[in-house]
Amino acid sequence: MTTTRPPTTTPFPAGLRGQDVTRIPTTAKVVALTFDAGADSAGLPSILRTLADQRVPATFFLTGSWAKDNPAGVRSIAAAGHRVGNHSMTHPHMTALSAADITGELRRAETAIRSAGADPRPLFRFPFGDRDARAIRAVNDTGYAAVRWTVDTLGWKGTSGGMTASRVTDRVLGALQPGEIVLMHIGSNPDDRTTLDADALPATIAALRDRGYRFVTLDRLLTGA
C-alpha cells in the first residue's frame, strides 16, 4: 500500500506572522486587485475577459465549496496566470471555531482547490474579514499568511444596496495609495443579480493607470519584488 504524503506547505515571510495584511508595504505606485469567490460565478467571464484585454494580473480567493462547484472556473483563473488564495471551505465566521476546526477549513479548501487545478498556498483571506489574534495564529500555524484589504468596493451590495459601478470605482480611487489591496467579488448580488465589480472593472483599471499605477498580485507580499 502506498502512502501519500501531505503537500508541503509553501513558506511565507516571518514578518507576515501575526498580521492580517491591509496593504503591500511599498512606496511604489502599485495596486493589487483581488476577487473573492464564494457564491456564484456570474461575474467571472467578464472579469477574466477584462483582465486579459488589459493585461492585468489579479489574485482570486476561492472557497473550497466554490472550487468544487466551479472546477472549470478555477482552471480558467489558473490558466490565465492569475494568483489563487484560500478563502476557507465553507465561509464560516472563523472566530467562532477552534484552532483545529480552522485548520480543517483551510486544509479541506486547499484540497478542493488543488483538485480543481490551482494551488492557494500560502495566501488566505478570512471570510467576512472576521478574525482575532487566536484565529490569525491558527491560520499561520497551518502555513498561511492572512491578507485583508485596504478598501472594500462594496460592489457586492448591488444596486439594491445603493451601489453603482461608478461608485465602485470612486471607492477604489478614494482609498488610493501605494500598495493598495482592493477587495472585489466574483458573484452577483442575490437580490438584484447585479455584478457591479465586474461592470466597474474596465473603468477602474483605466482610472488607476491614468494616475500612474500598475498592477501586481499578492505574490508581491511574499517576494517583495
DRENLOKE-172066 format. One record per residue: residue number from 1; residue in one letter; x, y, z of N, C-alpha, C, O in turn. Coordinates in Angstrom, 3 decimals. Atoms other than C-alpha are relative to their C-alpha. Example, Ala and Ser with C-alpha at 12.3 -4.5 7.8 and 13.67 -1.06 7.14 Angstrom:
REM residues 2
- i_aa_n_px_n_py_n_pz_ca_px_ca_py_ca_pz_c_px_c_py_c_pz_o_px_o_py_o_pz
- 1_a_0.890_-1.190_0.000_12.300_-4.500_7.800_0.900_1.200_0.000_1.936_1.181_0.665
- 2_s_-0.820_-1.190_-0.060_13.670_-1.060_7.140_-0.770_1.090_0.730_-0.261_2.198_0.899
//
This chain:
REM residues 225
- i_aa_n_px_n_py_n_pz_ca_px_ca_py_ca_pz_c_px_c_py_c_pz_o_px_o_py_o_pz
- 1_m_0.842_-1.199_0.000_0.000_0.000_0.000_0.879_1.253_0.000_1.808_1.361_0.801
- 2_t_-0.779_-1.226_0.107_1.367_3.418_-0.999_-0.618_1.091_0.865_-1.821_1.343_0.804
- 3_t_0.464_-1.097_-0.841_1.109_6.235_1.498_0.279_1.323_-0.694_1.411_1.595_-1.096
- 4_t_-0.156_-1.307_0.623_0.512_9.682_0.041_0.362_1.028_1.059_-0.367_1.222_2.031
- 5_r_-0.425_-1.030_-0.944_2.417_12.385_1.845_-0.841_1.257_-0.183_-1.200_1.591_-1.312
- 6_p_0.727_-1.264_0.149_0.530_15.602_2.581_0.866_1.010_-0.729_2.092_0.941_-0.648
- 7_p_-0.791_-0.991_0.724_1.566_18.550_0.409_0.831_0.848_0.945_0.381_1.209_2.033
- 8_t_-0.870_-0.855_-0.796_4.476_20.567_1.731_-0.513_1.434_-0.056_-0.787_1.961_-1.134
- 9_t_0.534_-1.354_-0.055_3.303_23.974_2.878_1.019_0.997_-0.539_2.190_0.961_-0.160
- 10_t_-0.856_-1.056_0.508_4.737_26.909_0.955_0.272_0.987_1.126_-0.672_1.464_1.756
- 11_p_-0.285_-0.933_-1.092_6.566_29.152_3.448_-0.400_1.417_-0.370_-0.575_1.748_-1.542
- 12_f_0.237_-1.422_0.225_5.788_32.823_3.879_0.947_0.779_0.905_1.404_0.249_1.918
- 13_p_-0.948_-0.776_-0.800_7.983_35.619_5.237_-0.431_0.113_1.461_-1.607_0.311_1.763
- 14_a_0.297_-0.027_-1.433_8.223_35.632_9.021_-0.669_1.303_0.416_-1.425_1.333_1.387
- 15_g_0.587_-1.289_-0.339_7.241_39.293_9.051_-1.504_0.057_-0.176_-2.150_0.973_0.333
- 16_l_1.449_0.036_0.196_3.715_38.342_7.961_-0.719_-0.747_1.117_-1.945_-0.691_1.213
- 17_r_0.626_0.742_-1.103_3.120_36.158_11.022_-0.649_0.971_0.976_-0.085_2.009_1.321
- 18_g_0.719_-0.828_-0.961_0.552_37.591_13.391_-0.747_1.168_-0.614_-1.386_1.941_0.099
- 19_q_0.655_-1.120_0.677_-0.775_40.016_10.776_-1.206_-0.458_-0.810_-1.299_-1.617_-1.215
- 20_d_1.010_0.126_1.048_-3.910_40.362_8.690_0.259_1.205_-0.896_-0.250_2.297_-0.645
- 21_v_-0.627_-1.075_0.766_-2.236_42.436_5.991_-1.046_0.857_-0.712_-1.947_0.327_-1.363
- 22_t_0.965_-0.903_0.626_-4.130_45.511_4.778_0.562_0.751_-1.203_-0.196_1.366_-1.953
- 23_r_-0.597_-0.599_1.196_-1.667_46.820_2.188_1.381_-0.604_-0.215_1.994_-1.136_0.711
- 24_i_-1.355_0.436_0.308_1.541_45.871_0.439_0.954_1.095_0.467_0.797_2.250_0.071
- 25_p_-0.912_-1.037_-0.496_4.393_47.666_2.236_0.970_0.445_-1.098_1.967_-0.228_-1.360
- 26_t_-0.810_-0.501_1.106_5.882_49.721_-0.593_-0.287_1.480_-0.208_-1.346_1.983_0.170
- 27_t_0.233_-1.375_0.431_6.319_53.260_-1.836_-0.266_0.062_-1.499_-0.536_1.133_-2.041
- 28_a_0.247_0.053_1.441_5.881_52.121_-5.445_-1.495_0.146_-0.280_-2.331_-0.259_0.528
- 29_k_1.405_-0.209_0.368_2.660_53.050_-7.231_-0.549_-1.286_-0.616_-0.685_-1.417_-1.832
- 30_v_0.557_1.284_0.419_1.245_49.533_-7.370_-1.301_-0.261_0.746_-1.490_0.190_1.875
- 31_v_1.293_0.391_-0.570_-2.234_48.152_-6.702_-0.190_-1.491_-0.239_0.160_-2.006_-1.301
- 32_a_0.361_1.408_0.156_-3.337_44.563_-6.109_-1.519_-0.116_-0.055_-2.203_0.169_0.927
- 33_l_1.429_0.287_0.125_-6.804_43.747_-7.426_-0.245_-1.422_0.477_0.411_-2.355_0.014
- 34_t_0.314_1.333_-0.512_-8.304_40.822_-5.515_-1.498_-0.241_-0.103_-2.307_0.676_0.037
- 35_f_1.396_0.386_0.197_-11.543_38.939_-6.064_-0.319_-1.192_0.895_0.378_-2.205_0.854
- 36_d_0.456_1.118_-0.824_-13.367_36.747_-3.541_-1.080_-0.778_-0.738_-1.946_-0.198_-1.393
- 37_a_0.989_0.878_0.632_-15.371_33.773_-4.793_-0.526_-0.967_1.040_0.213_-1.800_1.564
- 38_g_0.614_0.910_-0.946_-17.804_32.014_-2.514_-1.461_-0.229_-0.294_-2.086_-1.125_0.273
- 39_a_1.416_0.135_0.370_-21.230_32.466_-4.072_-0.077_-0.562_-1.415_0.433_-1.653_-1.672
- 40_d_0.057_0.490_1.376_-21.994_32.143_-7.786_1.206_0.519_-0.789_2.084_1.182_-0.237
- 41_s_-1.132_-0.408_0.841_-19.631_32.760_-10.703_-0.445_0.966_-1.089_0.191_1.051_-2.140
- 42_a_0.630_-0.808_1.048_-21.794_35.264_-12.599_0.942_1.016_-0.632_0.877_1.250_-1.839
- 43_g_-0.871_-1.036_0.535_-19.110_37.918_-12.971_1.309_-0.496_-0.571_2.054_0.282_-1.166
- 44_l_-1.328_0.497_0.363_-16.171_35.635_-13.736_0.343_0.161_-1.476_1.437_0.640_-1.775
- 45_p_-0.385_-0.162_1.412_-16.313_35.587_-17.568_0.371_1.433_-0.351_1.360_1.670_-1.044
- 46_s_-0.285_-1.404_0.281_-16.445_39.377_-17.724_1.299_0.445_0.656_2.098_1.151_0.041
- 47_i_-1.223_-0.374_-0.717_-13.708_39.785_-15.103_1.230_-0.537_-0.718_2.187_0.202_-0.948
- 48_l_-1.156_0.594_0.677_-11.340_37.381_-16.852_0.231_0.637_-1.364_1.375_0.833_-1.774
- 49_r_-0.137_-0.637_1.313_-12.037_38.972_-20.222_0.635_1.383_0.138_1.534_1.734_-0.627
- 50_t_-0.569_-1.335_-0.210_-11.294_42.468_-18.909_1.463_-0.084_0.400_2.294_0.652_-0.132
- 51_l_-1.390_0.140_-0.441_-8.119_41.356_-17.137_0.900_-0.406_-1.159_2.021_0.087_-1.282
- 52_a_-0.794_0.425_1.158_-6.916_39.622_-20.303_0.171_1.137_-0.998_1.273_1.380_-1.491
- 53_d_-0.059_-1.103_0.961_-7.769_42.550_-22.555_0.953_1.100_0.466_1.659_1.709_-0.337
- 54_q_-0.818_-1.086_-0.554_-5.992_44.978_-20.224_1.367_-0.479_0.491_2.185_0.322_0.944
- 55_r_-1.269_0.599_-0.441_-3.115_42.602_-19.383_0.302_0.357_1.458_1.384_0.836_1.800
- 56_v_-0.097_-0.289_-1.428_-3.710_42.997_-15.665_-0.028_-1.307_0.784_-0.948_-2.104_0.598
- 57_p_0.029_1.175_-0.868_-2.783_40.270_-13.138_-0.856_0.273_1.229_-1.000_1.422_1.647
- 58_a_0.838_-0.159_-1.188_-5.042_39.653_-10.144_0.149_-1.220_0.896_0.750_-2.225_0.514
- 59_t_-0.011_1.095_-0.970_-5.437_37.448_-7.087_-1.441_-0.366_0.329_-2.264_0.509_0.599
- 60_f_1.355_0.498_-0.235_-8.535_35.290_-6.546_-0.011_-0.874_1.251_0.694_-1.881_1.316
- 61_f_0.170_0.806_-1.211_-9.518_33.996_-3.090_-1.252_-0.857_-0.160_-2.364_-0.340_-0.275
- 62_l_1.081_0.938_0.293_-11.654_30.883_-3.549_-0.353_-0.821_1.227_0.538_-1.278_1.945
- 63_t_0.383_0.998_-0.995_-13.677_28.871_-1.077_0.113_-1.383_-0.631_0.012_-1.534_-1.848
- 64_g_-0.049_1.367_0.508_-13.307_25.122_-1.373_-1.321_-0.423_-0.600_-1.355_-1.152_-1.591
- 65_s_1.321_0.338_0.543_-17.044_24.818_-1.916_-0.174_0.578_-1.395_-0.711_-0.089_-2.280
- 66_w_0.087_-0.619_1.327_-16.856_27.251_-4.844_0.860_-0.771_-0.995_0.450_-0.997_-2.134
- 67_a_-0.892_0.745_0.890_-13.920_25.336_-6.298_-0.611_-1.336_-0.412_-0.488_-1.750_-1.565
- 68_k_0.644_1.279_0.325_-15.832_22.050_-6.091_-1.143_0.192_-0.979_-1.359_-0.642_-1.857
- 69_d_1.146_-0.262_0.873_-18.858_23.601_-7.796_0.405_0.605_-1.342_-0.348_0.530_-2.313
- 70_n_-0.429_-0.722_1.203_-16.838_25.523_-10.393_1.425_-0.379_-0.409_2.278_0.500_-0.534
- 71_p_-1.373_0.384_0.350_-13.767_23.476_-11.360_0.488_0.641_-1.290_1.669_0.967_-1.414
- 72_a_-0.410_-0.655_1.248_-13.767_24.956_-14.859_0.396_1.447_0.261_1.314_1.967_-0.373
- 73_g_-0.353_-1.364_-0.361_-13.711_28.419_-13.304_1.376_0.081_0.630_2.152_0.987_0.326
- 74_v_-1.331_0.042_-0.613_-10.698_27.507_-11.178_1.062_-0.167_-1.077_2.077_0.530_-1.075
- 75_r_-0.974_0.239_1.070_-8.902_26.179_-14.238_0.179_1.230_-0.882_1.294_1.531_-1.309
- 76_s_-0.115_-1.188_0.854_-9.692_29.304_-16.247_0.779_1.108_0.696_1.538_1.831_0.050
- 77_i_-0.763_-0.987_-0.766_-8.328_31.537_-13.483_1.485_-0.348_-0.033_2.328_0.507_-0.304
- 78_a_-1.397_0.432_-0.021_-5.138_29.490_-13.217_0.629_0.072_-1.387_1.781_0.483_-1.527
- 79_a_-0.532_-0.003_1.366_-4.730_29.167_-16.997_0.325_1.409_-0.476_1.209_1.598_-1.312
- 80_a_-0.253_-1.394_0.377_-4.863_32.954_-17.320_1.200_0.583_0.733_1.592_1.722_0.478
- 81_g_-1.200_-0.437_-0.699_-1.876_33.196_-14.975_-0.238_0.795_1.259_0.689_1.409_1.786
- 82_h_0.299_-0.756_-1.213_-3.644_34.751_-12.006_0.375_-0.799_1.244_0.503_-2.022_1.197
- 83_r_-0.339_0.622_-1.279_-2.759_34.035_-8.379_-1.279_-0.434_0.689_-2.304_0.242_0.602
- 84_v_1.152_0.519_-0.746_-5.124_31.956_-6.262_0.351_-0.069_1.478_1.480_-0.399_1.842
- 85_g_-0.159_0.121_-1.436_-5.598_32.081_-2.491_-1.151_-0.789_0.602_-2.130_-1.100_-0.076
- 86_n_0.953_0.823_-0.746_-7.571_30.154_0.131_-0.978_0.920_0.745_-0.564_1.874_1.403
- 87_h_1.033_-0.817_-0.656_-10.877_31.594_1.421_-0.875_-0.867_0.908_-2.026_-0.528_1.186
- 88_s_0.662_0.988_-0.858_-11.848_28.607_3.650_-0.829_-0.968_-0.829_-1.005_-0.775_-2.032
- 89_m_0.828_0.979_0.700_-14.006_25.630_2.761_-1.447_0.458_-0.095_-2.045_0.417_-1.170
- 90_t_1.441_-0.264_-0.057_-17.461_26.791_3.852_-0.357_1.448_0.341_-1.531_1.758_0.544
- 91_h_0.234_-1.425_-0.274_-17.054_30.556_4.533_-0.655_0.229_1.365_-1.674_0.914_1.450
- 92_p_0.566_-0.212_-1.335_-17.700_30.432_8.301_0.604_1.229_0.675_1.556_1.827_0.172
- 93_h_-0.628_-0.995_-0.867_-17.033_33.017_10.979_1.116_-0.710_0.766_0.848_-1.523_1.650
- 94_m_-1.136_0.751_-0.538_-13.553_31.862_11.946_0.201_0.196_1.498_0.708_-0.699_2.175
- 95_t_-0.218_-0.224_-1.425_-13.525_33.447_15.398_-0.890_-0.889_0.866_-0.664_-1.008_2.071
- 96_a_0.875_0.910_-0.742_-16.290_31.028_16.405_0.521_-1.432_-0.008_-0.063_-2.306_0.633
- 97_l_-0.513_1.357_0.158_-14.154_27.988_15.514_1.213_-0.237_0.889_1.926_0.699_1.251
- 98_s_-1.221_0.387_-0.693_-11.498_26.110_17.440_1.168_0.060_-0.975_0.970_0.113_-2.189
- 99_a_-1.181_0.000_0.864_-7.934_26.162_16.137_0.001_-1.214_-0.915_0.368_-1.116_-2.086
- 100_a_0.039_1.218_0.815_-8.382_22.584_14.942_-1.005_0.128_-1.136_-0.748_-0.326_-2.251
- 101_d_1.015_-0.170_1.049_-11.537_23.495_13.037_0.444_1.023_-1.049_0.129_0.878_-2.230
- 102_i_-0.551_-0.956_0.962_-9.816_26.498_11.454_0.962_-0.708_-0.941_0.902_-0.529_-2.158
- 103_t_-0.928_0.772_0.830_-7.043_24.215_10.254_-0.754_-0.903_-0.956_-0.385_-1.020_-2.124
- 104_g_0.790_0.877_0.856_-9.643_21.793_8.929_-0.637_0.745_-1.157_-0.667_0.243_-2.281
- 105_e_0.584_-0.819_1.067_-11.375_24.557_6.974_1.031_0.303_-1.086_0.743_0.181_-2.276
- 106_l_-1.036_-0.347_0.968_-8.113_25.600_5.336_0.477_-1.224_-0.767_0.669_-1.163_-1.981
- 107_r_-0.512_1.202_0.659_-6.934_22.073_4.608_-1.010_-0.556_-1.005_-0.635_-0.960_-2.106
- 108_r_1.008_0.519_0.935_-10.221_20.978_3.044_-0.128_0.900_-1.222_-0.282_0.417_-2.343
- 109_a_0.038_-0.922_1.137_-10.324_24.107_0.907_1.219_-0.189_-0.889_1.105_-0.205_-2.115
- 110_e_-1.233_0.211_0.764_-6.719_23.565_-0.135_-0.113_-1.235_-0.881_0.267_-1.206_-2.051
- 111_t_0.163_1.234_0.771_-7.513_20.020_-1.228_-0.950_0.209_-1.169_-0.676_-0.237_-2.283
- 112_a_0.986_-0.227_1.063_-10.565_21.133_-3.208_0.561_0.885_-1.106_0.346_0.621_-2.289
- 113_i_-0.558_-0.919_0.997_-8.734_23.976_-4.930_1.094_-0.682_-0.804_1.165_-0.524_-2.023
- 114_r_-1.060_0.717_0.716_-5.729_21.821_-5.770_-0.586_-1.057_-0.931_-0.074_-1.272_-2.030
- 115_s_0.651_1.003_0.851_-8.024_19.111_-7.123_-0.579_0.632_-1.259_-0.667_-0.015_-2.303
- 116_a_0.566_-0.707_1.151_-9.563_21.723_-9.430_1.068_0.607_-0.902_0.762_1.089_-1.992
- 117_g_-1.071_-0.418_0.894_-6.163_22.725_-10.772_0.773_1.241_0.379_1.465_1.807_-0.467
- 118_a_-0.761_-1.178_-0.433_-4.724_25.595_-8.695_0.549_-0.247_1.401_0.064_-1.120_2.122
- 119_d_-0.618_0.139_-1.319_-2.553_25.974_-5.599_-0.173_1.303_0.770_0.375_2.327_0.360
- 120_p_0.262_-1.242_-0.732_-3.733_28.513_-2.994_1.090_0.409_0.980_1.082_1.538_1.471
- 121_r_-0.991_-0.267_-1.040_-0.733_28.308_-0.686_0.946_1.130_-0.402_1.322_1.212_-1.571
- 122_p_0.333_-0.065_-1.419_0.279_30.374_1.259_-0.897_1.203_0.336_-0.761_1.776_1.417
- 123_l_0.825_-1.194_-0.205_-2.345_33.162_0.907_-1.395_-0.373_0.486_-2.039_-1.257_-0.078
- 124_f_1.329_0.269_-0.558_-5.531_33.194_2.995_-0.710_1.309_0.305_-0.099_2.275_0.762
- 125_r_0.840_-1.142_-0.393_-8.376_35.658_3.434_-1.144_-0.489_0.874_-1.844_-1.440_0.525
- 126_f_1.069_0.376_-0.922_-10.773_35.450_6.367_-1.377_0.310_-0.585_-1.603_1.421_-1.065
- 127_p_1.387_-0.289_0.384_-14.454_35.092_5.430_-0.570_1.116_0.879_-0.366_1.125_2.093
- 128_f_0.601_-1.150_-0.689_-16.330_38.281_6.383_1.044_0.930_0.628_0.685_1.893_1.305
- 129_g_-1.036_-0.755_-0.695_-12.962_39.682_7.487_-0.001_-0.255_1.494_0.537_0.544_2.261
- 130_d_0.204_0.311_-1.419_-13.769_38.005_10.823_1.228_-0.701_0.558_1.478_-1.867_0.251
- 131_r_-1.217_0.586_-0.537_-10.556_37.433_12.742_0.350_0.614_1.336_-0.118_1.699_1.680
- 132_d_-0.620_-0.511_-1.204_-8.766_37.858_16.025_1.395_-0.619_0.063_1.778_-1.394_-0.813
- 133_a_-1.386_0.465_-0.080_-5.234_37.118_17.205_0.082_-1.525_0.028_0.985_-2.113_-0.566
- 134_r_-0.017_1.465_-0.087_-6.079_33.496_18.008_-0.243_-0.632_-1.363_0.430_-1.596_-1.727
- 135_a_0.302_0.545_1.326_-7.583_32.852_14.560_1.163_0.221_-0.961_1.489_-0.658_-1.758
- 136_i_-1.163_-0.261_0.857_-4.636_34.504_12.817_1.118_-0.979_0.323_1.775_-1.489_-0.586
- 137_r_-1.042_0.949_-0.395_-2.252_32.310_14.806_-0.287_-1.390_-0.558_0.626_-2.068_-1.030
- 138_a_0.356_1.314_0.537_-4.153_29.176_13.760_0.224_-0.057_-1.508_0.692_-1.068_-2.032
- 139_v_-0.231_-0.070_1.448_-4.030_30.265_10.116_1.494_-0.082_-0.302_1.914_-0.837_-1.179
- 140_n_-1.449_0.036_0.196_-0.284_30.929_10.349_0.567_-1.381_0.278_1.432_-1.861_-0.455
- 141_d_-0.499_1.326_-0.364_0.298_27.583_12.046_-0.373_-1.056_-1.031_0.237_-2.124_-1.079
- 142_t_0.394_0.905_1.084_-1.474_25.919_9.105_0.826_0.271_-1.258_0.701_-0.443_-2.253
- 143_g_-0.885_-0.285_1.119_1.074_27.502_6.776_-0.442_1.120_-0.904_0.044_1.248_-2.028
- 144_y_0.548_-1.073_0.831_-0.841_30.512_5.525_0.235_1.375_0.622_0.229_1.532_1.843
- 145_a_-0.025_-1.404_-0.397_-0.374_34.282_5.675_-1.378_0.599_-0.254_-1.980_0.354_-1.300
- 146_a_1.336_-0.595_0.121_-3.584_36.252_6.245_0.081_1.355_-0.698_0.902_2.202_-0.346
- 147_v_0.011_-1.241_0.778_-4.378_39.037_3.775_-1.408_0.575_0.002_-2.360_-0.084_-0.417
- 148_r_1.290_-0.687_-0.051_-7.197_41.513_4.295_-0.113_0.900_-1.241_0.082_0.421_-2.359
- 149_w_0.125_-0.933_1.115_-7.736_44.607_2.109_0.162_1.423_0.521_-0.003_1.693_1.710
- 150_t_-0.037_-1.426_-0.305_-7.211_48.352_2.014_-1.387_0.602_-0.157_-1.810_1.434_0.646
- 151_v_1.334_-0.529_0.282_-10.635_49.053_0.532_-0.902_-1.106_-0.523_-0.503_-1.908_-1.367
- 152_d_1.072_0.860_0.506_-13.823_47.058_0.014_-0.840_0.871_-0.929_-1.371_1.896_-0.501
- 153_t_0.757_-0.818_0.952_-15.546_48.355_-3.119_-1.482_0.085_0.337_-2.162_1.020_-0.083
- 154_l_1.425_0.131_-0.319_-18.956_47.336_-1.705_-0.853_-0.300_-1.224_-2.073_-0.142_-1.191
- 155_g_0.761_0.394_1.178_-19.926_46.208_-5.190_-0.962_-1.137_0.279_-1.985_-1.284_-0.390
- 156_w_0.853_1.137_-0.368_-21.398_43.130_-3.543_-1.379_0.450_0.496_-2.320_-0.344_0.502
- 157_k_1.306_-0.485_-0.463_-24.212_45.324_-2.169_-1.005_0.138_-1.132_-2.213_0.137_-0.896
- 158_g_0.890_-0.104_1.149_-25.611_45.685_-5.687_-0.750_1.320_-0.058_-0.623_2.166_0.828
- 159_t_0.808_-1.215_0.130_-27.946_48.380_-6.927_-1.084_0.056_1.069_-1.514_1.137_1.471
- 160_s_1.014_0.032_-1.060_-30.483_47.231_-4.341_0.549_0.525_1.320_-0.213_0.921_2.202
- 161_g_-0.637_-0.534_-1.199_-27.971_48.293_-1.686_0.560_1.393_-0.192_1.341_1.875_0.628
- 162_g_-0.387_-1.381_0.219_-27.427_51.715_-3.186_1.308_0.209_-0.730_1.785_1.340_-0.828
- 163_m_-1.270_-0.132_0.698_-24.252_50.976_-5.135_-0.203_0.075_-1.509_-1.230_-0.351_-2.038
- 164_t_-0.049_-0.040_1.458_-23.406_51.641_-8.780_1.423_-0.320_-0.422_2.334_-0.313_0.406
- 165_a_-1.349_0.278_0.494_-20.437_50.764_-10.973_0.912_1.208_0.208_2.080_1.043_0.563
- 166_s_-0.838_-1.195_-0.173_-19.196_54.360_-10.805_0.392_0.195_1.459_1.486_0.685_1.742
- 167_r_-0.341_-0.108_-1.422_-19.329_54.292_-7.002_1.065_-1.015_0.391_1.890_-0.750_1.265
- 168_v_-1.060_0.985_-0.224_-17.220_51.133_-7.033_1.349_0.623_-0.347_2.286_0.573_0.450
- 169_t_-1.249_-0.640_0.420_-14.531_52.979_-8.981_0.377_1.136_0.940_1.547_1.286_1.290
- 170_d_-0.273_-1.123_-0.900_-14.852_56.033_-6.733_0.578_-0.473_1.329_1.458_0.184_1.885
- 171_r_-0.512_0.515_-1.268_-14.239_53.921_-3.623_1.460_-0.428_-0.140_2.271_-0.193_0.756
- 172_v_-1.389_0.411_0.233_-11.063_52.454_-5.120_0.908_1.226_-0.050_1.978_1.236_0.558
- 173_l_-0.810_-1.208_0.133_-9.769_55.906_-6.018_0.063_0.784_1.307_1.073_1.426_1.598
- 174_g_0.027_-0.725_-1.264_-10.794_57.366_-2.669_0.981_-0.535_1.022_1.410_0.195_1.916
- 175_a_-0.951_0.618_-0.930_-8.501_54.938_-0.842_1.379_-0.181_-0.623_2.245_-0.832_-0.039
- 176_l_-1.203_0.291_0.772_-5.713_55.035_-3.412_1.271_0.406_0.737_1.382_1.512_1.266
- 177_q_-1.308_-0.208_-0.612_-2.180_54.721_-2.046_0.920_-1.095_-0.509_0.435_-2.135_-0.955
- 178_p_-0.907_1.073_0.403_0.962_52.752_-2.908_-0.249_-1.272_0.811_-0.321_-1.235_2.040
- 179_g_0.223_1.278_-0.672_0.360_49.084_-2.127_-1.444_-0.296_0.332_-1.723_-1.234_1.079
- 180_e_1.421_0.215_-0.289_-3.437_49.354_-2.046_-0.436_-1.411_-0.406_-0.091_-1.894_-1.484
- 181_i_0.606_1.302_0.294_-5.235_45.997_-1.873_-1.501_0.223_-0.125_-2.154_0.652_0.827
- 182_v_1.408_-0.251_0.303_-8.683_46.180_-3.469_-0.791_-1.299_0.116_-0.440_-2.304_-0.503
- 183_l_0.899_1.153_-0.129_-11.434_43.752_-2.433_-1.193_0.156_-0.938_-1.952_1.120_-0.847
- 184_m_1.154_0.068_0.885_-13.930_42.867_-5.163_-0.566_-1.417_0.090_0.026_-2.284_0.732
- 185_h_0.638_1.313_-0.049_-16.264_39.907_-5.660_-0.379_-0.482_-1.395_-0.700_0.309_-2.282
- 186_i_0.360_0.629_1.272_-16.956_37.485_-8.497_-1.515_-0.116_-0.145_-2.061_0.108_-1.224
- 187_g_1.414_0.362_0.062_-20.550_36.660_-7.620_-0.943_1.174_-0.163_-0.555_2.335_-0.027
- 188_s_1.041_-1.016_0.151_-23.781_38.521_-8.230_-0.695_0.256_1.333_-0.685_-0.589_2.228
- 189_n_0.825_-0.291_-1.165_-25.903_40.245_-5.617_-1.219_-0.926_-0.028_-1.872_-1.035_-1.066
- 190_p_1.091_0.978_0.025_-28.535_37.672_-4.561_-1.385_0.605_-0.201_-2.313_-0.103_-0.593
- 191_d_1.310_-0.637_0.135_-31.384_40.207_-4.635_-0.244_0.580_-1.388_-1.328_0.421_-1.949
- 192_d_0.219_-0.661_1.297_-30.830_42.125_-7.876_0.816_-0.610_-1.138_0.675_-0.213_-2.295
- 193_r_-0.812_0.740_0.980_-28.338_39.797_-9.654_1.022_0.869_-0.715_1.556_0.454_-1.744
- 194_t_-1.013_-0.836_0.635_-26.014_42.689_-10.496_1.402_-0.512_0.328_1.616_-1.175_1.342
- 195_t_-1.417_0.330_-0.198_-22.252_42.168_-10.847_0.791_1.304_-0.153_1.505_1.502_-1.136
- 196_l_-0.535_-1.348_0.128_-21.066_45.687_-10.152_1.523_0.035_-0.048_2.096_0.883_-0.733
- 197_d_-1.460_0.006_0.058_-17.415_44.803_-9.539_0.483_-0.343_-1.404_1.414_0.280_-1.914
- 198_a_-0.352_0.343_1.381_-17.209_43.135_-12.945_-0.310_1.161_-0.934_0.479_1.472_-1.827
- 199_d_0.401_-1.113_0.865_-19.063_46.048_-14.540_0.950_1.187_0.130_1.235_1.878_-0.848
- 200_a_-0.851_-1.166_-0.261_-16.778_48.629_-12.933_1.457_-0.227_-0.368_2.229_0.730_-0.432
- 201_l_-1.420_0.320_0.138_-13.512_46.852_-13.678_0.703_0.765_-1.126_1.784_1.301_-0.884
- 202_p_-0.717_-0.736_1.053_-12.640_48.434_-17.067_0.282_1.453_0.377_1.398_1.938_0.192
- 203_a_-0.188_-1.402_-0.377_-13.171_51.976_-15.790_0.959_0.140_1.176_1.726_1.100_1.243
- 204_t_-0.893_-0.042_-1.158_-11.362_51.202_-12.528_1.447_-0.157_-0.435_2.315_0.592_0.013
- 205_i_-1.362_0.200_0.508_-8.289_49.884_-14.333_0.486_1.248_-0.730_1.614_1.696_-0.523
- 206_a_-0.388_-1.195_0.756_-8.265_52.881_-16.669_0.316_1.170_0.926_1.288_1.894_0.712
- 207_a_-0.208_-1.114_-0.926_-8.568_55.346_-13.785_1.293_-0.165_0.791_2.001_0.812_1.033
- 208_l_-1.240_0.245_-0.733_-5.725_53.709_-11.860_1.212_0.239_-0.895_2.205_0.822_-0.460
- 209_r_-1.118_-0.239_0.926_-3.478_53.744_-14.908_0.178_1.490_-0.275_1.305_1.975_-0.384
- 210_d_-0.084_-1.446_0.220_-4.313_57.396_-15.515_0.752_0.692_1.134_1.348_1.749_0.931
- 211_r_-0.676_-0.572_-1.164_-2.914_58.069_-12.035_1.393_-0.584_0.196_2.024_-0.362_1.229
- 212_g_-1.374_0.493_-0.027_0.329_56.245_-12.804_0.214_-1.302_0.732_1.352_-1.659_1.037
- 213_y_-0.124_1.257_-0.732_-0.406_52.966_-11.050_0.106_-1.188_-0.948_-0.448_-1.187_-2.047
- 214_r_-0.045_1.274_0.706_0.476_49.488_-12.240_-0.497_-1.093_0.937_-0.742_-0.849_2.118
- 215_f_0.716_1.053_-0.715_-0.883_46.140_-11.125_0.912_-1.175_0.336_1.745_-1.584_-0.472
- 216_v_-0.779_1.143_-0.472_0.635_43.288_-9.109_-0.944_-1.001_0.659_-2.076_-0.666_1.007
- 217_t_0.736_0.974_-0.802_-0.569_40.090_-7.483_0.520_0.058_1.435_1.476_0.775_1.730
- 218_l_-0.434_0.012_-1.393_-0.244_39.386_-3.785_1.274_-0.801_0.209_1.766_-0.891_1.334
- 219_d_-1.339_0.572_-0.109_2.913_37.430_-4.529_1.008_1.078_0.379_2.078_0.774_0.906
- 220_r_-0.872_-1.117_-0.388_4.454_40.873_-4.029_0.263_-0.018_1.510_1.338_0.381_1.957
- 221_l_-0.187_0.118_-1.448_3.932_40.280_-0.295_1.039_-1.054_0.351_1.753_-0.933_1.346
- 222_l_-0.858_1.145_-0.301_5.905_37.044_-0.476_1.433_0.214_-0.454_2.367_-0.346_0.118
- 223_t_-1.327_-0.170_0.592_8.831_38.242_-2.555_0.579_1.384_0.197_1.797_1.563_0.213
- 224_g_-0.458_-1.378_-0.068_8.981_41.994_-2.140_0.476_0.537_-1.329_1.000_1.648_-1.413
- 225_a_-0.510_-0.409_1.320_9.777_42.121_-5.855_-0.999_0.888_-0.708_-0.745_1.329_-1.829
//
